[in-house]
């Protein structure tokens, strides 16, 4: 194992320890309702699994600071994606996030990785109270750590910024007397496979506006089920990039820990079709 691998596995061990420690140690925190802190996306922002939401990470309310750490894994037929991330939020107004992604090319060999620095600001509205949905804008600066393969398959750049606007609303007594949450995100991006295969391509090198959506229903206070959909660009000639979908179950035992498991359908990746499998994410909030 080389030094980089040792650091990666070491960071996962430390984060896992923090996740377990936090659930038993920290006093109740934050003024927002249980589950309104959501989970952590694969890109580090607060939200679902593959879609950032207008909600902010942690449970920090007015005048409060909050923080999260998270671990996520996606395993499909020919690939595996590992993510370690963290975020801080203030006043239920501003969120800053960071994520490190490692993409294991199990079938073709090798790996790709990138770093993502994100920011999100709540502009208006509230998830629960009032008539207006909560509306937030965000940005994610993405930088490849390994650019040889993306360049070889037609990528035009090793870094770029995704811009997005999200709107989310919860209904505490929705259909079937359940709490429901819906989120719609519009993203401006030229990222290939989240950016792991670079940005722009030999087929298309301009930004696209892409739609992303999530809907979830709470079975009770602690458990929710839902679906997500994420539209993807198609910039590279060598392989078609398809939209992503998942069906998830989320568990919120308290305000310190959330666990999300999902069945994922990532379509075709790098010319290998029918990439389906599982997703698991664990987050600790402080």
C-alpha positions in Angstrom: 0.0 0.0 0.0 1.4 3.4 -1.0 1.4 6.6 1.0 -1.7 8.0 -0.7 -3.7 4.8 -0.1 -2.6 4.8 3.6 -3.9 8.3 4.0 -7.2 7.5 2.3 -7.8 4.4 4.4 -6.6 6.2 7.6 -9.0 9.1 7.0 -11.8 6.6 6.5 -10.9 4.9 9.8 -10.8 8.3 11.6 -14.1 9.4 10.1 -15.8 6.1 11.0 -14.6 6.5 14.6 -16.0 10.0 14.8 -19.4 8.8 13.4 -19.7 6.1 16.1 -18.4 8.4 18.8 -20.7 11.3 18.0 -23.9 9.2 18.3 -23.2 8.4 21.9 -21.4 11.5 23.1 -22.8 14.9 22.0 -25.8 16.5 23.6 -28.9 17.4 21.6 -28.0 20.2 19.2 -29.6 22.6 16.7 -33.1 24.0 16.8 -34.3 22.5 13.5 -36.6 19.5 13.4 -35.3 16.0 13.1 -34.3 15.0 9.5 -34.4 18.6 8.2 -30.6 18.4 8.2 -30.9 15.8 5.5 -28.0 13.6 4.5 -24.8 14.3 2.5 -24.6 13.9 -1.3 -21.8 12.3 -3.2 -20.4 15.8 -3.9 -20.4 16.8 -0.2 -23.4 19.2 -0.2 -26.3 18.7 2.1 -29.2 16.9 0.4 -30.1 13.4 -0.7 -27.6 10.9 -2.2 -27.1 12.1 -5.7 -29.0 15.4 -5.6 -28.2 18.5 -3.5 -31.2 20.0 -1.8 -32.1 23.6 -0.8 -31.8 22.5 2.8 -28.5 23.2 4.6 -26.4 20.5 6.3 -26.5 19.9 10.1 -29.3 21.3 12.4 -27.9 24.8 13.0 -30.6 27.3 13.4 -30.6 31.1 13.9 -27.3 32.2 15.4 -25.9 28.7 15.5 -23.0 26.9 13.9 -23.2 23.2 12.8 -20.9 20.6 11.2 -21.1 17.2 9.6 -18.7 14.5 8.5 -19.7 11.6 6.2 -18.7 8.5 4.5 -20.4 7.2 1.3 -19.8 4.1 -0.9 -21.4 3.3 -4.3 -20.8 -0.2 -5.7 -22.1 -1.1 -9.1 -21.3 -3.9 -11.5 -17.9 -2.6 -12.8 -17.1 0.4 -10.6 -16.9 1.5 -7.0 -17.0 5.1 -5.8 -15.8 6.1 -2.3 -16.4 9.5 -0.8 -15.2 11.2 2.4 -16.7 14.6 3.2 -17.4 17.3 5.7 -19.4 20.5 5.9 -20.0 23.5 8.2 -23.1 25.6 8.3 -24.2 28.8 10.0 -27.5 30.4 10.9 -29.4 28.1 8.6 -28.2 30.5 5.9 -24.7 29.4 4.7 -23.1 26.0 4.1 -19.5 25.2 3.1 -18.6 21.7 2.1 -15.6 19.6 1.0 -15.5 16.1 -0.5 -12.8 13.7 -1.8 -14.0 11.1 -4.3 -12.1 8.0 -5.4 -13.5 6.0 -8.3 -12.2 2.5 -8.6 -12.2 1.2 -12.2 -12.6 -2.4 -11.1 -13.0 -3.9 -14.6 -10.6 -1.9 -16.7 -8.1 -1.2 -13.9 -6.8 1.9 -12.2 -8.7 4.7 -10.4 -9.7 8.3 -10.7 -10.2 10.9 -8.0 -11.2 14.5 -7.6 -11.7 17.1 -4.9 -14.9 19.2 -4.6 -15.2 22.4 -2.6 -18.8 23.6 -2.3 -20.8 26.6 -1.0 -24.6 27.0 -0.6 -26.7 30.0 0.5 -30.3 30.0 1.4 -32.0 32.9 -0.4 -35.6 32.8 0.7 -38.4 30.7 2.1 -38.4 27.8 4.6 -38.6 24.1 4.3 -41.5 23.7 6.7 -43.0 27.1 7.6 -44.8 29.6 5.4 -46.1 29.2 1.8 -42.8 29.7 0.0 -40.4 26.7 -0.6 -36.9 27.1 0.7 -34.7 28.3 -2.2 -30.9 28.1 -2.2 -28.2 28.7 -4.7 -24.9 26.8 -4.7 -21.6 26.3 -6.4 -19.2 23.3 -6.5 -15.6 23.7 -7.7 -14.3 20.4 -8.9 -10.7 19.5 -9.6 -9.3 16.2 -11.0 -6.4 14.7 -9.2 -5.7 12.2 -12.0 -6.2 13.7 -15.5 -4.4 11.4 -17.8 -7.4 9.1 -18.5 -10.0 11.9 -18.8 -7.7 13.8 -21.3 -7.2 10.6 -23.3 -10.9 10.0 -23.8 -11.6 13.5 -25.0 -12.1 15.7 -21.9 -11.2 19.4 -22.4 -10.4 20.5 -18.9 -9.3 19.1 -15.5 -11.4 21.6 -13.4 -14.7 23.5 -13.5 -17.5 24.9 -11.4 -21.1 23.6 -11.2 -23.7 26.2 -10.4 -27.1 25.2 -9.2 -30.4 26.5 -7.7 -32.6 24.3 -5.5 -36.1 24.6 -4.2 -37.5 22.3 -1.4 -40.7 22.0 0.5 -42.1 19.7 3.2 -45.7 18.9 4.0 -46.2 17.6 7.6 -49.6 16.2 6.8 -49.4 15.2 3.2 -51.0 12.4 1.3 -51.9 9.3 3.4 -51.3 11.5 6.5 -47.5 11.2 6.0 -44.8 13.9 6.0 -43.5 14.4 2.4 -40.5 16.3 1.1 -39.8 17.3 -2.5 -36.8 19.0 -4.0 -36.1 20.3 -7.5 -32.6 21.3 -8.5 -31.4 23.0 -11.8 -27.7 22.7 -12.4 -25.4 24.4 -14.9 -22.5 21.9 -15.6 -20.1 20.5 -18.1 -18.9 17.7 -15.8 -18.4 14.2 -17.2 -19.5 11.5 -14.6 -19.6 14.1 -11.8 -16.3 15.5 -13.1 -14.3 12.3 -12.6 -13.8 12.1 -16.3 -13.0 15.8 -16.6 -15.1 18.6 -18.0 -16.4 19.3 -21.5 -15.5 17.0 -24.3 -14.8 16.3 -28.0 -18.6 15.9 -28.6 -19.9 18.9 -26.7 -17.9 21.5 -24.8 -20.6 23.9 -23.6 -22.6 24.1 -20.4 -25.9 22.4 -20.1 -28.8 23.1 -17.7 -29.7 19.8 -16.1 -32.7 18.9 -14.0 -32.5 16.9 -10.7 -35.3 15.9 -8.4 -36.0 14.1 -5.2 -39.3 13.0 -3.5 -39.4 11.3 -0.1 -42.2 10.1 2.3 -41.7 9.5 6.0 -43.1 6.3 7.3 -42.7 7.6 10.8 -40.6 10.1 12.6 -37.3 8.2 11.9 -37.7 6.4 8.6 -38.2 7.7 5.1 -38.3 6.2 1.6 -37.9 8.1 -1.6 -36.6 8.3 -5.2 -34.1 10.6 -6.9 -33.4 11.4 -10.5 -30.4 13.2 -11.9 -30.0 14.3 -15.5 -26.5 14.0 -16.9 -24.6 15.7 -19.8 -23.3 13.7 -22.7 -20.0 15.4 -23.8 -17.7 12.6 -24.8 -17.7 10.7 -28.2 -16.1 7.5 -26.8 -19.1 6.6 -24.5 -22.6 7.7 -23.9 -23.4 9.2 -20.5 -26.8 8.4 -19.1 -29.0 9.8 -16.4 -28.8 8.5 -12.8 -31.7 7.2 -10.6 -32.0 5.7 -7.2 -34.6 4.3 -4.7 -33.5 5.0 -1.1 -34.3 4.3 2.5 -33.2 6.9 5.1 -32.9 6.4 8.9 -32.6 9.3 11.3 -32.4 7.8 14.9 -31.4 11.2 16.3 -30.0 14.6 15.3 -26.4 13.3 15.3 -26.6 10.3 12.9 -28.3 9.6 9.6 -27.9 6.5 7.4 -29.0 6.2 3.8 -29.1 3.1 1.8 -30.2 2.9 -1.9 -30.6 0.8 -5.0 -28.9 2.8 -7.7 -29.1 2.7 -11.5 -26.2 4.7 -13.1 -26.9 3.6 -16.6 -23.8 3.3 -18.9 -20.4 4.4 -17.6 -17.3 4.4 -19.8 -19.1 2.2 -22.4 -20.1 -0.4 -19.8 -23.9 -0.7 -19.7 -26.4 -1.4 -17.0 -24.4 -0.2 -14.0 -26.7 -1.0 -11.1 -25.9 -1.7 -7.5 -26.1 -0.3 -4.0 -25.3 3.0 -2.2 -24.6 3.5 1.5 -23.9 6.7 3.3 -23.4 7.5 7.0 -23.3 11.0 8.4 -22.7 12.5 11.8 -23.9 16.0 12.7 -22.6 18.2 15.5 
